[in-house]
Amino acid sequence: MTTLAVGGPARKFVVGTTEDQIVAAVRAADSADEPLLILGGGSNLVVADEGFAGTVLQIANRGYQINSQDTCGGASVVVQAGHNWDDFVHQSVLHAWSGIEALSGIPGSAGATPVQNVGAYGCEVAETIAAVRTWDRQKNAIHTFTNHELKFGYRNSLLKATTLNGSPRYVVLSVDFQLLLGRMSAPIKYAELARRLDVEVGKRANSLDVRRTVLALRASKGMVLDLSDRDTFSTGSFFTNPIVTSEVAAALPENAPRWPVGELVKLSAAWLIEHAGFVKGFGLAGELTDAMEPSGTAARASLSTKHTLAITNRGGASTEDILAIARTVRDGVVREFGIAMVPEPVLVGCTL
């Protein structure tokens, strides 16, 4: 049920295909004082080898509804939490709704996107989310958040801050997106994407061209799911880009990428990993598999052979194999640069 394909079994597994079914399943687990884990597309979860001793609820309500659409206000579209995210991005391009085309190819469900303010190639969902409808488990009632109330930050939100070990206070039921009308994209903010599109940073491009280019870029880094490619058996980026003080950033080599974030500085996790000595395909010794990494190390788990930010299941890996790679990389970056790396996926029943 996860893109990493590791982790033990659920004691109880429930699928909710409607809002009523989702709420009923949550209330049943809570009334029985049963641990509850919410599962969408499984692309951001690392579950312990022992599994989950409670109820796993898969959010599987799908579809979207156009609330309004006009040249002045744009398109207001409500997307069910269980709807496949990339399908909605594709539909937005086909409908000439602009704003999320740079988020093409991200696996998982629409309801998961506001939780950690999903972003890529200079775009974040916080820029287009108008409201999020949730079930408040503490108050036993529906609660709708406005964009401002969600307190979005870098890969963070109120929804994530109130989630413990994969069990949220607020279960997302649907997400209301506000998108501009037009076949031109939002301004391109990411330099690599701008180069591929042959436009200047800050300029717009055809949304379909942006989608195609982003999908190609993500595929080249193993970030688009492909059952024939072991590099895609991952959670995507395993570590977030560290945000540090200007003093910490100044101590790094001059060629270390850095971007201002208010009074702080965001660094490149991939650069730190690579310059701490971890090459693409780095793996710890394990049982022999058909996959031989470029480093010559046979491993059940390794860094992706395409991108050092992804930790991959090469076949037969356990959760502990994945975590062993993560710990080694994290500790190596600390030794080399004194910077702590924070995992991006949710760790359920396990820790680094």
C-alpha positions as CSV (number, residue, x, y, z in Angstrom):
1,M,0.0,0.0,0.0
2,T,3.0,2.3,0.0
3,T,5.4,3.4,-2.8
4,L,8.4,2.2,-0.8
5,A,6.8,-1.3,-0.6
6,V,8.0,-1.9,3.0
7,G,6.4,-2.1,6.4
8,G,4.3,-4.7,8.3
9,P,0.6,-5.4,8.2
10,A,-2.3,-3.4,9.5
11,R,-4.3,-5.0,12.3
12,K,-7.5,-3.7,10.7
13,F,-7.8,-2.1,7.2
14,V,-10.8,0.0,6.1
15,V,-11.5,1.8,2.9
16,G,-13.7,4.9,2.8
17,T,-15.1,5.8,-0.6
18,T,-17.4,8.6,0.6
19,E,-17.2,11.3,3.1
20,D,-19.8,9.6,5.3
21,Q,-17.8,6.3,5.2
22,I,-14.6,8.1,6.1
23,V,-16.2,10.0,9.1
24,A,-17.9,6.8,10.3
25,A,-14.7,4.8,10.2
26,V,-12.8,7.6,12.1
27,R,-15.6,7.8,14.7
28,A,-15.6,4.0,15.1
29,A,-11.9,3.8,15.7
30,D,-11.9,6.8,18.1
31,S,-14.9,5.4,20.1
32,A,-13.1,2.1,20.5
33,D,-9.9,4.0,21.6
34,E,-8.2,2.3,18.6
35,P,-5.0,3.8,17.1
36,L,-5.8,5.3,13.7
37,L,-3.5,5.7,10.7
38,I,-4.7,7.7,7.6
39,L,-3.5,6.4,4.3
40,G,-3.9,8.1,0.9
41,G,-1.6,7.1,-1.9
42,G,1.0,5.8,0.5
43,S,3.7,7.9,-1.2
44,N,4.8,9.7,2.0
45,L,4.8,6.9,4.6
46,V,7.5,4.8,6.1
47,V,5.8,2.2,8.3
48,A,7.7,0.0,10.8
49,D,8.4,-3.6,9.9
50,E,6.1,-4.6,12.8
51,G,3.2,-2.9,11.0
52,F,0.4,-0.9,12.6
53,A,-1.5,-2.2,15.7
54,G,-4.7,-0.4,14.9
55,T,-7.0,0.7,12.1
56,V,-5.6,1.9,8.8
57,L,-8.2,4.0,7.0
58,Q,-7.5,4.5,3.3
59,I,-9.1,7.7,2.0
60,A,-10.6,6.7,-1.3
61,N,-13.3,9.3,-2.1
62,R,-12.8,10.6,-5.6
63,G,-13.9,13.2,-8.1
64,Y,-14.0,17.0,-8.3
65,Q,-16.7,19.6,-8.7
66,I,-16.6,23.1,-10.2
67,N,-18.2,25.5,-7.8
68,S,-17.7,28.5,-10.0
69,Q,-15.8,29.6,-13.1
70,D,-15.5,33.1,-14.5
71,T,-12.9,35.4,-16.0
72,C,-12.9,37.6,-12.9
73,G,-12.6,35.1,-10.1
74,G,-11.1,32.1,-12.0
75,A,-12.2,28.6,-11.2
76,S,-13.2,27.4,-7.8
77,V,-12.9,23.6,-7.8
78,V,-13.5,21.2,-4.9
79,V,-11.5,18.0,-5.1
80,Q,-12.3,14.9,-3.0
81,A,-9.4,14.0,-0.7
82,G,-8.9,10.6,-2.2
83,H,-8.7,11.8,-5.8
84,N,-5.4,11.0,-7.5
85,W,-3.3,14.2,-7.4
86,D,-1.6,14.0,-10.8
87,D,-5.0,13.2,-12.4
88,F,-6.4,16.5,-11.0
89,V,-3.3,18.4,-12.2
90,H,-3.8,16.9,-15.7
91,Q,-7.5,17.8,-15.6
92,S,-6.6,21.4,-14.6
93,V,-4.4,21.7,-17.7
94,L,-7.1,20.3,-19.9
95,H,-9.7,22.7,-18.5
96,A,-7.3,25.6,-18.9
97,W,-7.0,26.2,-15.1
98,S,-3.6,27.7,-14.3
99,G,-1.5,27.4,-11.2
100,I,-0.6,23.8,-10.4
101,E,0.9,22.5,-13.6
102,A,4.4,22.6,-12.1
103,L,3.2,20.1,-9.5
104,S,2.7,17.4,-12.2
105,G,3.8,13.8,-11.5
106,I,3.7,14.1,-7.7
107,P,2.3,10.8,-6.4
108,G,-0.4,10.5,-3.8
109,S,-3.9,12.0,-3.2
110,A,-5.2,15.5,-3.3
111,G,-6.1,15.4,0.4
112,A,-2.5,14.9,1.3
113,T,-1.2,17.9,-0.5
114,P,-2.2,20.6,2.0
115,V,-0.9,18.6,5.0
116,Q,2.7,19.2,4.2
117,N,2.2,22.0,1.7
118,V,3.4,19.9,-1.2
119,G,5.7,21.7,-3.6
120,A,8.1,21.3,-6.5
121,Y,9.8,23.4,-9.1
122,G,9.1,26.7,-7.3
123,C,5.4,26.0,-6.8
124,E,3.5,25.1,-3.6
125,V,-0.2,24.1,-3.2
126,A,-0.5,26.9,-0.6
127,E,-0.6,29.3,-3.5
128,T,-3.8,27.9,-4.9
129,I,-5.7,26.4,-1.9
130,A,-8.7,28.4,-0.8
131,A,-10.1,26.1,1.9
132,V,-9.8,22.6,3.3
133,R,-12.8,20.7,4.7
134,T,-11.9,18.3,7.5
135,W,-13.2,16.1,10.3
136,D,-12.1,17.4,13.7
137,R,-11.6,14.3,15.9
138,Q,-11.4,16.2,19.1
139,K,-14.6,18.2,18.6
140,N,-16.3,15.4,16.7
141,A,-17.5,17.8,14.0
142,I,-16.8,19.1,10.5
143,H,-14.3,22.0,10.4
144,T,-13.4,24.0,7.3
145,F,-10.1,25.9,7.3
146,T,-9.4,29.0,5.2
147,N,-5.9,29.3,3.6
148,H,-4.8,31.7,6.2
149,E,-5.9,29.5,9.1
150,L,-3.8,26.6,7.8
151,K,-0.6,28.4,8.6
152,F,1.3,27.1,5.6
153,G,5.1,27.0,5.7
154,Y,7.8,25.1,3.9
155,R,6.5,21.5,3.8
156,N,4.4,22.3,6.8
157,S,0.9,23.3,7.9
158,L,-1.4,23.3,10.9
159,L,-2.7,20.0,9.6
160,K,0.8,18.5,9.8
161,A,1.6,20.1,13.1
162,T,-1.4,18.5,14.7
163,T,-0.6,15.0,13.3
164,L,1.2,12.5,15.5
165,N,2.8,9.4,14.0
166,G,0.5,9.5,11.0
167,S,-2.6,10.0,13.1
168,P,-4.1,13.5,12.5
169,R,-6.4,15.5,14.6
170,Y,-8.0,16.8,11.4
171,V,-8.9,14.2,8.7
172,V,-9.0,15.9,5.3
173,L,-12.2,15.3,3.4
174,S,-11.9,17.7,0.4
175,V,-9.8,20.6,-0.8
176,D,-11.0,23.8,-2.5
177,F,-8.6,25.1,-5.1
178,Q,-8.8,28.6,-6.6
179,L,-7.2,28.6,-10.1
180,L,-6.8,31.2,-12.7
181,L,-8.3,30.7,-16.2
182,G,-6.0,30.5,-19.2
183,R,-3.7,28.2,-21.0
184,M,-0.5,29.9,-19.8
185,S,1.2,28.7,-16.7
186,A,1.8,30.5,-13.4
187,P,5.2,32.4,-13.6
188,I,8.1,30.0,-13.8
189,K,10.2,30.4,-10.6
190,Y,12.6,27.4,-10.9
191,A,15.7,28.0,-13.0
192,E,16.1,24.5,-14.3
193,L,12.5,24.4,-15.4
194,A,12.8,27.8,-17.1
195,R,15.9,26.6,-19.0
196,R,14.1,23.5,-20.3
197,L,11.2,25.7,-21.4
198,D,13.5,28.3,-22.9
199,V,11.9,31.1,-21.0
200,E,13.2,33.6,-18.4
201,V,12.6,33.0,-14.7
202,G,9.4,34.9,-13.9
203,K,7.9,34.5,-17.3
204,R,5.0,32.2,-18.3
205,A,4.8,29.3,-20.7
206,N,2.1,27.1,-22.1
207,S,0.7,25.0,-19.2
208,L,0.7,21.8,-21.3
209,D,4.4,22.3,-22.1
210,V,5.1,22.9,-18.4
211,R,3.4,19.7,-17.5
212,R,5.3,17.7,-20.1
213,T,8.6,19.2,-19.1
214,V,8.0,18.7,-15.4
215,L,7.1,15.0,-16.0
216,A,10.2,14.5,-18.0
217,L,12.4,16.2,-15.4
218,R,10.8,14.1,-12.6
219,A,11.2,10.9,-14.6
220,S,14.9,11.6,-15.2
221,K,15.3,11.8,-11.4
222,G,13.2,8.6,-10.7
223,M,10.4,10.7,-9.2
224,V,7.5,9.4,-11.4
225,L,6.1,6.0,-10.4
226,D,7.2,3.2,-12.7
227,L,6.8,-0.4,-11.6
228,S,9.7,-1.4,-14.0
229,D,12.1,1.1,-12.4
230,R,13.4,0.4,-8.8
231,D,14.5,4.0,-8.5
232,T,10.8,5.0,-8.2
233,F,10.2,2.7,-5.2
234,S,10.7,5.5,-2.8
235,T,9.0,8.3,-0.9
236,G,10.4,10.9,-3.2
237,S,12.7,13.3,-1.4
238,F,13.6,11.6,1.9
239,F,15.0,14.8,3.5
240,T,13.7,18.4,3.4
241,N,16.0,21.2,2.4
242,P,17.5,22.5,5.6
243,I,16.6,26.1,6.6
244,V,19.4,27.6,8.7
245,T,20.7,31.0,9.9
246,S,22.9,33.2,7.7
247,E,25.9,32.4,9.9
248,V,25.5,28.6,9.3
249,A,25.1,29.2,5.6
250,A,28.1,31.4,5.4
251,A,30.3,28.6,6.8
252,L,29.6,26.4,3.8
253,P,31.7,26.4,0.6
254,E,30.9,29.3,-1.8
255,N,29.4,26.9,-4.4
256,A,26.8,25.5,-2.0
257,P,23.3,26.5,-3.3
258,R,21.3,28.8,-1.0
259,W,18.1,30.7,-1.2
260,P,16.9,33.5,1.2
261,V,13.8,32.7,3.2
262,G,13.1,35.8,5.2
263,E,16.0,36.3,7.6
264,L,17.0,32.6,7.2
265,V,18.6,30.7,4.3
266,K,17.4,27.5,2.6
267,L,20.1,25.0,1.6
268,S,20.0,22.1,-0.9
269,A,19.7,18.8,0.8
270,A,20.9,17.0,-2.3
271,W,24.1,19.1,-2.5
272,L,24.9,18.5,1.2
273,I,24.4,14.7,0.7
274,E,26.6,14.6,-2.4
275,H,29.3,16.7,-0.9
276,A,29.3,14.6,2.3
277,G,30.5,11.8,0.1
278,F,27.3,9.9,-0.8
279,V,27.0,9.2,-4.5
280,K,24.0,8.2,-6.4
281,G,23.3,4.5,-5.8
282,F,25.1,4.5,-2.4
283,G,24.0,1.4,-0.5
284,L,24.8,-0.5,2.6
285,A,25.9,-4.2,2.3
286,G,23.0,-6.6,2.4
287,E,21.7,-9.8,0.8
288,L,22.6,-10.1,-2.8
289,T,20.0,-9.0,-5.3
290,D,19.9,-8.6,-9.0
291,A,20.6,-4.9,-8.5
292,M,24.2,-3.9,-8.4
293,E,24.7,-0.3,-7.5
294,P,27.2,1.9,-9.4
295,S,29.4,1.9,-6.2
296,G,29.7,-1.8,-6.6
297,T,27.7,-2.4,-3.4
298,A,25.0,-5.0,-3.5
299,A,22.1,-3.7,-1.4
300,R,18.5,-4.3,-0.6
301,A,18.1,-0.5,-0.2
302,S,20.2,2.4,-1.6
303,L,20.1,6.0,-2.6
304,S,18.5,6.3,-6.0
305,T,20.8,5.8,-9.0
306,K,19.3,9.0,-10.4
307,H,18.9,11.3,-7.4
308,T,20.6,11.4,-4.0
309,L,17.6,12.7,-2.2
310,A,15.6,9.5,-2.7
311,I,16.1,6.3,-0.7
312,T,14.9,3.3,-2.7
313,N,13.8,-0.3,-2.2
314,R,16.0,-2.3,-4.6
315,G,13.9,-5.4,-4.0
316,G,13.3,-7.3,-0.7
317,A,14.2,-4.3,1.5
318,S,12.8,-3.9,5.0
319,T,11.9,-0.7,6.7
320,E,15.1,-1.0,8.8
321,D,17.1,-1.3,5.5
322,I,15.6,2.0,4.4
323,L,16.2,3.7,7.8
324,A,19.8,2.4,7.9
325,I,20.6,4.3,4.7
326,A,18.8,7.4,6.0
327,R,20.8,7.3,9.3
328,T,24.1,6.8,7.5
329,V,23.4,9.8,5.2
330,R,22.1,12.0,8.0
331,D,25.1,11.3,10.3
332,G,27.5,11.8,7.4
333,V,26.1,15.3,6.6
334,V,26.3,16.2,10.3
335,R,29.9,15.1,10.5
336,E,30.8,17.0,7.3
337,F,28.8,20.2,7.7
338,G,27.3,20.2,11.2
339,I,23.8,20.4,9.7
340,A,20.9,18.2,10.8
341,M,18.7,16.7,8.1
342,V,15.0,16.3,8.8
343,P,13.0,13.5,7.1
344,E,10.2,14.6,4.8
345,P,8.0,11.4,4.9
346,V,5.9,10.4,8.0
347,L,7.6,7.8,10.1
348,V,5.0,5.4,11.6
349,G,6.2,3.2,14.5
350,C,9.8,3.9,13.7
351,T,12.4,6.6,14.1
352,L,15.7,7.8,12.8
